[in-house]
Amino acid sequence: MGLEIGIIGLPNVGKSTLFNALTRLDVPAANYPFCTIEPNRGSIPIPDERLLKIAEVVQPEIVTGAAIEFVDIAGLVAGASRGEGLGNQFLAHIRQVDALAHVVRVFSDDNVVTVSGKVDPLGDADVIDLELALADLQTIEKRMERTTRMLKTGERIYKEELELLEEYQSYLEKGVPLRRTNLPQIADLPLLTFKPVMYIANVAEGREDEAEILAERAAADGAELIPVCAALEAEIAQLGPEEGRAFLQELGMDEPALHKVIAAGLRLLNLITFYTIKGPETRAWLLPRDTPAPRGAGQIHSDMERGFIRAEVVPWNVLVEEGSFAACREKGLLQVEGKDYLIQDGDVILFRFNV
């Protein structure tokens, strides 16, 4: 789908370690600022018990899960909006993503340096928010200059845009990220503080409760807060399936904490999953919530969207319970839907179309 979540934070807070654990790509994670310069990208498979249960029933030759894209962006520092620490380059990378995973260091470790000289989760988060706000203010000022010139045309749209830009400016100057407002976004103005965010508190092993220092801040952003020991998760990610399960059991964990990060990423991007079972492959697909059926068919192939006739739909759990698509059809459990149908999370769909 091309949707991306950017992993942001100060240098040495554990962004690349987290990314390594998510992707197992083993990108550099060193104890010095700006180890990451170019953004690292990884398509992360989504753990999906529903897909596995569907596959048990359908017995396909190929099972293909959905994936979500994470981008590890180099650490920002105070003054990034003015170019400090190669900040302009890194901010440009952030503008390209759809949402943000803000990693904040909560753990203490004398062997891992901090930019400010101390572990200060709230202060570190303030630095990032301030730099994003300052960058947005620069963008807004440039746009205001252009919009002011366009007022001479007499078109009302430019007067309305200027008023909205002034509101943006007012909130940011008060230290309020635009995601906390109810203001509409200007479609072609990619402002950083409008991007949805989740907070990942990088804690020491067994100290998940310390993430609560960020709870109020996350609530203000309407954001999820996920405590993760990135070093432990990276260790788990290097184990084989059997070893990994045994290690998790020893730790008293049902699943890696990173599964919660991935699930939160789906919610952050407002994505749902639907399934197809036709032919030798059973596959999961991601879509924005409230996507019409023809557009969902277009995820598979553009010809299917153009020639869409109808969608035959059954909830995944009904399919699993009945044992086959044919059994669902025979019992009248299959829904036949047209172009206006909005695909629901967990739908198993057979698309009918003309070539």
N, C-alpha and C positions, 0 to 999 in steps of 0.2 A: 504493500500500500504506500510505501514511501514515507510513513510517519515516523518521526524520530524524537527520542527523549535525550536531551543533553545532560550529562553528569557534570555538575559545576561545583565549585567550592574554592577555598584558598589552597595554595600549594601544601602538599604533605598532610592532607586530611584523610587520605585513603581512597581517593577517586579511582586511581589506576588499579589499586589492589581490588577494589570492588568490581571494576570492569573485568579484570582478569578472572575473578571468580564467576562472573556472569557468563563470560564467553569462552573461558579456558584458552584464550589466544596468547596468554603470557606476554602482554605488552610490558615495556619497562616500568618498574615502580621503584624509584630510587629515592634516597634520603637527601634530595636537594631540590630547590624550586625549579620549575620549568623543565623537568624531566620530559614532560609531554609538551610538544610544540604543535605538531600537526595533530588534529583530532583523530583518535582511533575509533573505528566503527565496527560494530558487531551485531549480527542478526541473532537474537537470543531465542532458542526454542521455548515455547510456552508449555509448561507441565499441564497435561490435560487428561484427567481421569475419565471424562466423558468420552473422549476419542478412543481411549483404550477399551472401554466397555462396548462401544459401537463396533470396534474392530473384532472383539471376541465373538460377537453375534454374526457379523457380515463375513468374517474370515477372508479379507482381501489379500492380494499378493503384495500390495504396497500400502503402507500407512504413513501419511505425511501430515505432520503437525503444523500449526501456525507459528509464526515468529514475530518478535517485536524488535525494533532497531534501537540500540543504545549508542550514544556517541560520547566518548571520554574527551572532554575539553580541558585544555591546560588550565592550571590554577590562576585565578585572578588575584590581584593584590590591590591595596589602596593606591589610588591614582591611575587605575587601569583605564578609566574613561578619558584620561589625558595622555594615554600611551605608555604609562609606567608598566614595566615588566612585559613588554610586547602586548599590552592590553588591547590596543585597537584591533590587532589581528585576532585575538581570542574572542573579543566581543562580536566580531564579524561571524565567527563560527557559531556563537550562541543564537544569532539572529536567524540562522538557517533551520533551527530545530523547532518542533511543535510544542514541546513542554520541557520542564526542567526538573531534574532530580538533584536537589541541593544537599550535598554531603557536608556534614558538620562534624568536626572532631570533638569527641567527648572523652576519649581515652587519654590516659597519661602514660608517656613512655619517654624517658630521658634520652633514649637512643634515636628518637625521631624528632627532628627540630621543628619548631613552630615559627611562623613568620613574625608573630608579635612577641615571641619570647615566653608565652604562657598559654595554658589551655583555657580558652575563654569562648565557649560555644555561642553565647548570645552576641558577644562582641564580634566574633568572626562572621556570624550571619549578618550583622549590621554592615560590615565592610562590603560584603557582596551586594546587599540590597542597595547601599548607597551608590556603588559604582554602576549598577544597572540603572538606577534612577538618574544619575548624572548623564549617562550615555543617552537615555531617553530624552532628557531635557535638551541636549544638543540636537538630537533628531527633530524634536518639536520646534525648536527655534528656527532651524533651516526651513522646515515646512511652513512655519508662520510667515517667513519672508516671502515665500512663493505665493502663498494664499493671499497675503496682503496685496501683492501686485495684481492678482487676478480679480480683486474686488472691483477694479476699474471696468470690468465687463458688465457689471450690474447684475450678474446672475446670483440668485439668492443662495445657491449651494455653497458659494465661497464664504458668504457671511456666516452661514451655519457652521461651516467647517472651522472658521477662525474662532468662533465662540467655543466650539468643542475643544480646540487646541488650547485655548486659554484655561479651560477647566482642567485639562490634563496637567498643564503647567502648575496650576494652583495646588493640586493634590500632591504632585511630586515635590514641590518646594516645601510642603508640610511633612514630607517623609512618608507619604502614603503610596504604596505600590498601586498601580492602576487596576490590578486584579482584585483589589479590595473595594473597588467602586462599582457602581451600576452603570457606568458610562459605556456607550457603544464604542466599538473599535472602528477606526478608519481602515478600510480593507487593505489599502496599499501602503499603510504606514506600520511597519513591523516593530512595534514597541516591546522592549524586553520585559517590562514589569506587567504587561498584560498576559504573559505566558503562564499557563497553569503550572503549579509547582507541587512537588512532594518533598518532604524532608527525610533524609536518611541520617540517623544519628550513629556515627561510628563509635561504638562503645567497646570497652574491654570485655573479655569473655566473662559471662556470668553477671555483668553489671548493666543489664538492659534497663533497670529501673532508673538509671542516671539519665536516660534519654528524656525523662519528664521535664528537664530544664527547658526543653524546646516546645513543650506541649502548648503553652499559651500562644507562642508565636505561630505554630502550625495552625492552630484554631483560627487565628485572625486571618489567615490566608485561605481558610476553608480547605486546608491541605492535610493529607495523611502524614503521620509520623511513624517511621519504621526504624526500630533499633536493630542494628546489625553489627556484629563483630567481623569486620571485613577480613582480617587476617585469618580468623577461624573458618570463614566461608571459603576463602581461597584454598585453605588446606583440605576442606571437605570436597571441593571441586576437583581436586587432583586424585581422589580415590575412585576405585572402580565401584560399580553399583552395589555389590554385596558388601564390600568394605565400608562404603558410604553409609548404607543402612545400619550396619552394626555400630559404626561410630556415632551416628545420630541417636541410636537407641541408648548408647552409653552416656550420651550427653543429656538424655531425657527430652529429645526433640523429635517431633513427628515428621518434620521436613526441614530442609535448609531455610534459613531466614530469607534467602534470596528469592525463594518462591513468592514470598509476600511482596517483595520489591516488584517482581514481574507482574503480579496480579494488580498491584497498585498502579503500575504503569498503564495497564489496560483501562482501569477506571479513570485515570488521569486524562487519557486520550478519548474517553467515552466510546470505547470499542466493545463490540460483541463478537461472538464466535458462532458461525454456522458450519454445517457439515454436508459433504456430498459423498455418495457411496456408489455411484455408477461406474461400471467397468472394473478393472483390476485394482483401482486405487480408492481407498477411503481417505478423505482429506478434510482438514479443518481450515477455515478461511476467516480472516478478520475483516470487519466492516464497522464504520461509524454507526452508532445507534440510530434508529429510525431511517435506515436506508431502504428505498423502494426495491421490490424484487427485481425489476429489470437491471438496475444498477448493480445489484448483487450478482446477477448472472454475468454482467460485464467484468466482474473480478476474475471470472474463469476464462472468458474469451469475449472480445468485443462483438463478434458475430452473434453471440447469444443474447446480448443486450439489444442489438438492432432487430433481431428476428424473434424477440420474446413473444411467446404465446401465453403461457401460464406457468405457475410453480405448484408442484405437488409437495406438500409440506407435512411433516409429522415431528412432534417433539422427540428429542433424543431418547428420553426415558421411556416413552411409549414404544419406540422402535425396539429398544433393548428388551422391554417386557414381552412384546409380541413375537420377537425373533426374526422378523423380516419385513421388508417394505410391502411385499405381496400380502402378508397376513394383515398388515394394517389396512391395506386397500380393501381386502375382503370383509373386514369387520367395520368398514365405514369410518375408520379412525384417521384417514388421510384427508387433509384439507386441500381443496383446489382453489388457488388464489390467483388474482389478476395483477395488473400493473400497479394498482394502488396499495398492494399489500406491503407492509413494513416488516422486514425480516426481524425475527425475534431471537434473542440469545438462546442457543441450544437447538435451533431448528435443523432438521435434516431435510434437504431439499433436492428434488429432481426437477430440473428446468426443462420445459418443452419450448422448442423454438424452431423457426424456419431458417434455413441456410440462405 
